[in-house]
Amino acid sequence: MLCFTLALGAILIGLSGGEKAAQAALPGDKTHLGVASCSGSTCHGRSEADGKIVRQDEIMRWQEASSPGGAHSRAFAILSEPRSDQIAKRLGIGDAASAPMCLGCHSDNAASRGPRFQQSDGVGCEACHGGSVNWIEPHKSGNRAASLAGGLVPLDRPAVKASVCLDCHFGSADGGQFVTHRIMAAGHPRISFELDLFSTLQQHHNEDADYFSRKGRPSGVKTWAVGQAMAVERSLALYSNPGLGTEGAFPEFYFFDCHSCHRRIFDSPKFNQTVVDNPGRPIPVGMAPYNDENMIMLSAAAKVAAPSMAAKFESDSKAFHAAIGRDRGSAVAAAGRLRNSAMALSTAFGGTAFSRAQTFAMMDIIASEAITSRFTDYEGSVQAVMAVDTLLNSLVNSGQVAAGSATAIRGEINRAYAAVRDPNDYKPYEFRRALGSAIRSVRTLR
């Protein structure tokens, strides 16, 4: 799972139609004091995880040189590596380590900085937890209510976490936080987002009895479902933004499915169609389809956790794809309706407990014939494998499935990962067989 996630580039590393929801999650952020302000031996800077309440070695885990857990601390240093240098040269933006286009996500690009702040720290604590100038003192004393009042970002809330993570792992309308098609064409990894899996890879703390008493018991299933809804909303908000929707005379291809265009071309009379028809996207033949990987996952979650809202989301989704085949005005209007449906689902999921039976049911739907016909493209198939993996892990972490039982079927899930390991060798029907085999093994755990 970890190697696959790295290959995806996961470690790079008012809603009715307006642009507001596409802005960065921390618009009123206060002064950032820097990682050094959190690194005392009585705070988060110990070399051993022997703290009485929290581990207190969080900085060390954040700095881990070789694991996904240290990806945020490495983000700025990556800008000085040969690959980043080549990308910057192709784009004509000068030094990547000083280019606003890169710093928005590869550093804590805070507007207000304290004397101990260092941009070279990469994506530091406050990039996600918020500027600490007003909350660091109550935080030291363990006063959570006062810390939140001072601006500490409550990342234990799935919708809040998703909004923060999406800024870089999907994009925002603010400068330096939107990976255009040009940037990817220059060599930047493709952007992909799955909140629960990414959170697990970046976790620097323990979710133990003390954590539960302070913040409640987290649900990986809820995090996954809310993350999917928020990703759909963010994608559509960015697409609807007039400043981001086009690149010169063309639409901004960032929003479309990469492999619908990046396929082999056949000029011979014996034409071999490489596109598989997709019933979820009623668009004219030959038109580039909007990337619907998160829409597919959100549809599966809705059918189980919010069945009364599922039909409307499906209808709004198809209407959006159809509108893209007409004109931009129609597409933006349809995007607004679909955004509202996605956010309504996010709200509904926030109040859902997600039972063991519901979690298994969602995995079934993802792999069922009713929805696998939509897995015609690489991106959606990647999301499906990650979903089965993260939902199963959530059952294990919550004690609803024995860890040993899940480990016994890990080989099947890894075979499904293998089916989407190489985007240039993706075969839809082989993927469906691999995912079907994995889900049959998962069903035995019921």
Stockholm file with secondary structure:
# STOCKHOLM 1.0

chainA/1-446         MLCFTLALGAILIGLSGGEKAAQAALPGDKTHLGVASCSGSTCHGRSEADGKIVRQDEIMRWQEASSPGGAHSRAFAILSEPRSDQIAKRLGIGDAASAPMCLGCHSDNAASRGPRFQQSDGVGCEACHGGSVNWIEPHKSGNRAASLAGGLVPLDRPAVKASVCLDCHFGSADGGQFVTHRIMAAGHPRISFELDLFSTLQQHHNEDADYFSRKGRPSGVKTWAVGQAMAVERSLALYSNPGLGTEGAFPEFYFFDCHSCHRRIFDSPKFNQTVVDNPGRPIPVGMAPYNDENMIMLSAAAKVAAPSMAAKFESDSKAFHAAIGRDRGSAVAAAGRLRNSAMALSTAFGGTAFSRAQTFAMMDIIASEAITSRFTDYEGSVQAVMAVDTLLNSLVNSGQVAAGSATAIRGEINRAYAAVRDPNDYKPYEFRRALGSAIRSVRTLR
#=GR chainA/1-446 SS CHHHHHHTTTTTCCCSSCSGGGSCSCTTCCCBCCGGGGCCTTTTCCSSSCCSSSCSCHHHHHTCSSSGGGHHHHHHHHTTSHHHHHHHHHHTCSCGGGCHHHHHHHSCCCSSBCTTCCGGGCSCHHHHHCCCTTTHHHHHTTCHHHHHHTTCCCTTSHHHHHHHHHHHHTCCSSTTCCCCHHHHHTTCCCCCCCHHHHHHHTCCSCCSHHHHHHHCCCCHHHHHHHHHHHHHHHHHHHHHCTTTSEETTEECGGGBCHHHHSSCCCCSSSCCCCCCCCTTCCCCTTCCCBCCHHHHHHHHHHHHHCHHHHHHHHHHHHHHHHHHTTCHHHHHHHHHHHHHHHHHHHHHHHTCCCCHHHHHHHHHHHHSHHHHTTCCSHHHHHHHHHHHHHHHHHHHHTTSSCHHHHHHTHHHHHHHHHTTSCGGGCCHHHHHHHHHHHHHHHHTTC
#=GC SS_cons         CHHHHHHTTTTTCCCSSCSGGGSCSCTTCCCBCCGGGGCCTTTTCCSSSCCSSSCSCHHHHHTCSSSGGGHHHHHHHHTTSHHHHHHHHHHTCSCGGGCHHHHHHHSCCCSSBCTTCCGGGCSCHHHHHCCCTTTHHHHHTTCHHHHHHTTCCCTTSHHHHHHHHHHHHTCCSSTTCCCCHHHHHTTCCCCCCCHHHHHHHTCCSCCSHHHHHHHCCCCHHHHHHHHHHHHHHHHHHHHHCTTTSEETTEECGGGBCHHHHSSCCCCSSSCCCCCCCCTTCCCCTTCCCBCCHHHHHHHHHHHHHCHHHHHHHHHHHHHHHHHHTTCHHHHHHHHHHHHHHHHHHHHHHHTCCCCHHHHHHHHHHHHSHHHHTTCCSHHHHHHHHHHHHHHHHHHHHTTSSCHHHHHHTHHHHHHHHHTTSCGGGCCHHHHHHHHHHHHHHHHTTC
//
